[in-house]
Amino acid sequence: MEEILASSIQSGFAVAVAAYLLVRMEKRLDDLTAAIGELRAAIEGEGAR
């Protein structure tokens, strides 16, 4: 019984850490996507000259 409890606590902790990191990384990925879009627009605008 103690082994099951210990393994479920370890698994729960790992899932919680992974979820936290994914949530933090999501904003950075959104910012990076926006920056790439701006860069693409700048390059396309420069090529039209």
Secondary structure, DSSP 8 states (H G I E B T S, - for coil): -HHHHHHHHHHHHHHHHHHHHHHHHHHHHHHHHHHHHHHHHHHHHHHT-
